[in-house]
Amino acid sequence: MFPMTVPPGSLFERLRTACTADWQAYVDHAFVRAMGAGTLPEASFRHYLGQDALFLIHFARAYALAAFKADTLDDIRAAGRGMTAILDEMGLHVAFCRRWGLSESALQALPEARATLAYTRYVLERGLAGDVLDLFVALAPCVVGYAEIGRALAPLSHPGHPYAEWIDQYAGEAYQGVAADAMATLDGLFARRGGEGRMPELIRTFRDATRLEADFWEMGWTLAS
């Protein structure tokens, strides 16, 4: 896959470099490759998208927690922008599900798969147990990884592609800006709250979240409950 632009020396670059194998297993998962090729079974995409909607609800709560834990207006604003991006993403999910005859209320009532439970509760736990930097590091693989995947799949998108809307959303300028903003926020938080002594812990959090992202793709790929 072709990586998106990541600022050299940024905290995100350091975290991703420390977890290269896990990162590649996430962004180059079989689910992602099949989606790009347009060969992903619709049943897998439907299962994934329904679970991802539930996932986004919990991630919206995580951004609310980030605002609560923040101690500067800039960090509260960053959490607010994250929440706005989540709501924008949710619009895509709701639109797809309506085409499949699934209402917004029915979407919210879907049972959570184990991969959804594991990932979302992990992120919330990191935010509750740690500080706002821990929480933003736990959120980063999702936020930035989807931008990288969208950018990598963009050349494969075309009007007849079954997953063009998904690809175009994450490859688009708006979402690419969300990812860039998330990386800049990480750098600001690390400058104020970090220090090299925190790197081993932050790498562990980033690696765990990245592995849970790969597990989430696997859940969609195998239709796991």
N, C-alpha and C positions, 0 to 999 in steps of 0.2 A: 504494500500500500504506500501511497505517496503521503508523507506526513504534512500536516498543516504547518503554517509558520508559527514557531514557538520562539520567544525572545531568548537569545543565547544568555546563559548564566542565570536565567529566571529560576525561581523555586520550582515551578512546574517542570522545567527541563531537568533539573537535578533529580526530582522525584521519579520522573518517567525513566530517566537513564538508569536509576538504581533498580528499576523493576522491568527491564527491557523484555525479558521472556514472557512475563505475565501480561505486559501491555500488548505484545504482539498476539498472544492467545486471545485477548479480548477484541482488539480492533480488526483482526483477521480471522475471526471465528467462521466456521462453516455457514452459520446463519447469515452472517454479513455477506459472505461471498455469493451465496445463493440469492440473496435479496438483490445484490448488484446485478447479477446475471439475469434476473427476472424469473428464475426457476424455483424460488422458494414456494413450497406448497401454501396455498391460501390458508389452510387450517393452521399452519404454524404461525403465519403472520397474524391471524385473528387472535390466536391464543396469546401471543406476545403482546399485541397492542392492547388487549383488555387488561392484562397484568401490568403493562406499562402505565396505563391510566391510573390504576391503583397506586403504583409506585410514585407517580407524580403528585398524587394527593399527599403522600407522606413526605415527599421532598418539599412541597409547599410548607408543610409544618416545620421542616428542618430550617427553612429560610426564616420562618417566624421566630424560631428558637435563636437563630443567628442574630436577628435584630434585637432580641431580648438580651443576649449575651454581649452585644457590641457596646463599646464605651466611647465611640466617636460618631459624630453625625455621618461622616464619610462611610463608615462601616455599616451603619443603619441603612444608608442609601444603597449600598452595594447589596445588602440583603433584600431590600425592596425591589431592586432591578432583577435579582434572581427570582423573586416571587412573580414578577410580571412575565418573565421569560417562561416560567412553568405554566402560567395561565395561557400564554400564547401557544405553547406546545399542546396543551390540553384541547384546544380548539381543533387541531388536526385529528386527535384521537376520537373526539366526540363525532366529528363529521364522518369519519370512516365507519364508526359503529352504527350511526343512523342509517347508512346505506345498507348495512347488514340487518336492519330491523331491530337494533338494540338501542333503547332509549338511554338518556343520560342517567336516569335513576337506576335502570337495570344494570348499567355499566358499573355504577358505584356499589351495587349489591353483589357483584361477582365474588366468589370465595378467593382468598389470596393463596397463590401457590407458595410452596415452601421457599422457593428462591426469592420470591417477593418479600416474604416475611423476613428471611435472613438478611437480605440486603438493606431494606428500609430500617429495620430495627437496629442494625449495626450502625448506620449513619446517625440515627437519633441518639444512640447510646454514646457515640463519640462526642456528640454535641453536649449531652447532659453531663458526662464524666469529665470532659476536657473544657477547653476554652474555644473562642470563636475561630482561632486558627486551626485547631483540631477538626472542627466541623467543616470549615471550608476545604481543608485537605481531603476529608472524606467525601465531599461533594464533587471534587475536581475530576475524578475519572469519568463520571457521567457527563458533566458539562462539557469538558474539553474533548473527551473521547468521541462524543457524537459529532462534534464539529470536524474532527479528523476523519471520521468515517464518511460523513456527508461529502466532504471535499474529495475524498478518494473515489467515491462512487459517482460523483457528478458527471464525469465524461460518459458514463453508461446510461444516464437518464435521457429519455426521449418521450414524446407525447403518448406513444403506445405502451410504454413500460408500466407494468402493473403496480410498481412501487415508486413511481416518479414523484408523487406528492411527498412521500416520506423523504426521499433523497433530496428533493429540491428545498424542502424546509430546512434541513440541517446543513445543506451546502450553501444556502442563501446568505446574503450579506448580513441580514439581521442576526441570524444565529451565530455566524462567524464572529460578529461583534460581541455577542454574549460570552463566547469562549475567551476572546481577547480580554474582555473586562474581568472575567473570573481569574485569569492569570495575573493581571495587574493587581487585583485585590489581594491575591495570595502574597505577592511581593510586598505590598504595603503592610499586611499583617505580620509577615515574617520579620520585616525591618523593625517593627515595634515590639513584637512578642516572641520572636524567634531566638536565634543564637544557635551556634553549631551543636551545642549540647542537646538540642531538641530534635536534631535530624534523624537519629535512629528511630525515635518514636513516630515521627511524621512519615518516614519511609514505611514503617509497619502499617500505619493506617492507610496510606496510599496503596500499598500492595494488597492489603485485605480487600479494600473497596474495588480494586481492579479485578481481583479474582472473583468477587461477587458479581461484577458486571459480566464476566465470561460465563458464570453460572446462569445468569439471567438469559443470555442468548441460548445457552444449552436447554434451558427450560422451554423456550419457544420452539427450538429445533426438535425436541423430543416429545413435545406436548405434555410435559410433566406437570403434575398437579401439586 
